[in-house]
Amino acid sequence: MKRSKFAGLALMGAAPFFLLACDSQPQQRSLASTATAYQSVQACIDAGIYTPRACEDGFDAARRQLPRYGSQEHCEQQFERCDQVGGGSIFVPAMTGFMVGHMIGSSGRQTAYHQPIYYDRATRGDWDRAVSSARARMPQHTVDSNNRQQPRATTNSRSGFGSGAAARGGWGS
């Protein structure tokens, strides 16, 4: 029994779909992550986990993430204590500490992250609750490991079924 030459072509044409189906579901991977809360830069340095420069950079980055308000009254409506920034009319919650940590992605690359710790009306001066609130503001700890762009299938124009019909015209002409 002769095998049709179209069976081979059909199988070759369907191969990209079979390959894409093998990896169609994105996998969620947990990232190894650490986050440590410190009440001061010196406490971070003394812990010996991060370099002094990383502790200072973490503190500065966390301070830049503080919410900003145009008046002290508006700031103090939500936070226990507020500080004036740079002698201007910007007020931020008084920072009582900061979190510094890192996430290791599936590629092995580390990403540092920082989060300010401050007392708001909900935490009411409770350090543990303030730390929990800061942890809740942290970035997600899972990433889509299938975030690369899928390869595109390419086709080449060949003679075959349909090419003759297009050349002859149609609709009775």
C-alpha positions as CSV (number, residue, x, y, z in Angstrom):
1,M,0.0,0.0,0.0
2,K,1.4,3.4,-1.0
3,R,1.6,6.1,1.5
4,S,0.3,9.4,0.3
5,K,2.8,12.2,0.0
6,F,0.3,14.6,1.6
7,A,0.4,12.5,4.9
8,G,4.0,13.5,5.4
9,L,3.2,17.2,4.6
10,A,0.3,17.2,7.0
11,L,2.4,15.7,9.7
12,M,5.1,18.3,9.2
13,G,2.5,21.1,9.2
14,A,1.0,19.9,12.5
15,A,4.3,19.5,14.3
16,P,4.6,23.1,15.6
17,F,1.1,22.7,17.2
18,F,2.2,19.5,18.9
19,L,5.4,21.2,20.2
20,L,3.5,24.2,21.5
21,A,1.0,22.0,23.2
22,C,3.8,20.4,25.2
23,D,4.5,23.7,27.0
24,S,1.2,25.6,26.8
25,Q,0.6,25.8,30.5
26,P,2.7,28.4,32.3
27,Q,4.4,27.1,35.4
28,Q,4.3,29.0,38.6
29,R,7.6,28.8,40.5
30,S,8.2,29.9,44.0
31,L,11.2,32.3,44.3
32,A,13.6,31.9,47.1
33,S,13.1,35.1,49.0
34,T,14.2,36.7,52.2
35,A,13.0,39.9,53.8
36,T,14.4,41.2,57.1
37,A,13.0,44.1,59.1
38,Y,15.4,46.6,60.7
39,Q,14.7,49.6,62.9
40,S,17.9,51.4,61.7
41,V,20.7,51.3,59.2
42,Q,23.1,50.4,62.1
43,A,20.9,47.4,63.1
44,C,21.0,46.2,59.5
45,I,24.8,46.5,59.5
46,D,25.2,44.8,62.9
47,A,23.1,41.8,61.7
48,G,25.9,41.1,59.2
49,I,23.5,39.8,56.5
50,Y,24.0,42.7,54.1
51,T,27.0,45.0,53.4
52,P,26.9,48.5,55.0
53,R,26.4,49.9,51.5
54,A,23.4,47.6,50.9
55,C,21.9,48.6,54.2
56,E,22.3,52.3,53.4
57,D,20.9,51.8,49.9
58,G,18.0,49.8,51.3
59,F,17.1,52.5,53.8
60,D,17.3,55.3,51.1
61,A,15.2,53.2,48.7
62,A,12.6,52.5,51.3
63,R,12.5,56.2,52.3
64,R,11.8,57.1,48.6
65,Q,8.7,54.8,48.7
66,L,7.0,56.6,51.6
67,P,3.6,58.0,50.7
68,R,3.7,61.8,50.2
69,Y,1.1,64.4,51.4
70,G,0.7,68.1,50.7
71,S,-0.1,69.0,54.3
72,Q,0.8,67.8,57.7
73,E,-2.8,67.6,58.8
74,H,-3.7,65.3,55.8
75,C,-0.7,63.1,56.6
76,E,-1.5,62.8,60.3
77,Q,-5.1,61.8,59.5
78,Q,-3.7,58.4,58.4
79,F,-0.4,58.1,60.3
80,E,0.6,58.6,63.9
81,R,3.6,60.9,63.2
82,C,4.6,62.7,60.0
83,D,7.9,64.4,59.0
84,Q,8.5,67.3,56.7
85,V,10.7,66.5,53.7
86,G,13.4,68.9,52.7
87,G,11.9,71.9,54.4
88,G,9.1,72.1,51.8
89,S,5.4,71.5,51.9
90,I,5.7,67.7,51.5
91,F,5.0,65.4,54.5
92,V,5.6,61.7,54.8
93,P,4.9,59.2,57.6
94,A,7.7,59.0,60.1
95,M,9.7,55.9,59.1
96,T,10.3,53.6,62.1
97,G,12.3,51.0,60.1
98,F,12.7,49.4,56.8
99,M,12.7,45.9,55.2
100,V,15.4,44.8,52.8
101,G,15.5,41.5,51.0
102,H,16.1,39.8,47.7
103,M,14.3,37.5,45.3
104,I,16.1,34.9,43.2
105,G,14.4,34.4,39.9
106,S,14.2,31.2,37.9
107,S,17.2,32.5,35.8
108,G,19.3,32.8,39.0
109,R,19.3,36.6,38.9
110,Q,18.8,38.4,42.2
111,T,16.5,41.3,42.5
112,A,16.7,43.5,45.6
113,Y,13.6,45.0,47.1
114,H,13.0,47.4,50.0
115,Q,9.9,48.5,51.9
116,P,9.5,51.3,54.5
117,I,8.0,50.5,57.9
118,Y,5.8,53.1,59.5
119,Y,3.0,53.2,62.1
120,D,-0.4,54.0,60.7
121,R,-3.7,54.2,62.4
122,A,-4.2,50.4,62.0
123,T,-0.9,49.4,63.5
124,R,-1.0,51.9,66.4
125,G,2.6,51.8,67.4
126,D,2.8,47.9,67.3
127,W,6.1,47.0,65.6
128,D,5.0,43.5,64.7
129,R,1.8,44.8,63.1
130,A,3.8,47.5,61.2
131,V,6.2,44.8,59.9
132,S,3.2,42.6,58.8
133,S,1.8,45.6,57.0
134,A,5.1,46.2,55.2
135,R,5.3,42.5,54.2
136,A,1.8,42.8,52.7
137,R,3.1,45.6,50.4
138,M,5.9,43.4,49.2
139,P,6.0,42.3,45.5
140,Q,4.7,38.9,44.6
141,H,6.9,35.9,45.3
142,T,5.9,33.9,42.2
143,V,6.7,34.5,38.6
144,D,5.5,33.0,35.4
145,S,8.4,30.9,34.2
146,N,6.8,30.7,30.7
147,N,7.1,34.5,30.1
148,R,9.3,34.2,27.1
149,Q,7.8,35.0,23.7
150,Q,6.6,31.9,21.8
151,P,8.4,31.2,18.5
152,R,6.3,32.0,15.5
153,A,5.6,29.4,12.8
154,T,6.7,30.5,9.3
155,T,5.3,29.2,6.1
156,N,6.7,29.2,2.6
157,S,4.6,29.7,-0.5
158,R,4.6,26.6,-2.7
159,S,2.6,25.4,-5.7
160,G,-0.1,23.0,-4.9
161,F,-3.7,22.8,-4.2
162,G,-5.4,26.1,-4.8
163,S,-2.7,27.8,-6.8
164,G,-4.2,26.7,-10.1
165,A,-7.7,27.8,-9.2
166,A,-6.6,31.3,-8.4
167,A,-4.8,31.5,-11.7
168,R,-7.9,30.5,-13.7
169,G,-10.2,32.9,-12.1
170,G,-13.7,32.0,-11.1
171,W,-17.3,32.8,-10.9
172,G,-17.9,31.8,-14.4
173,S,-15.4,34.0,-16.2
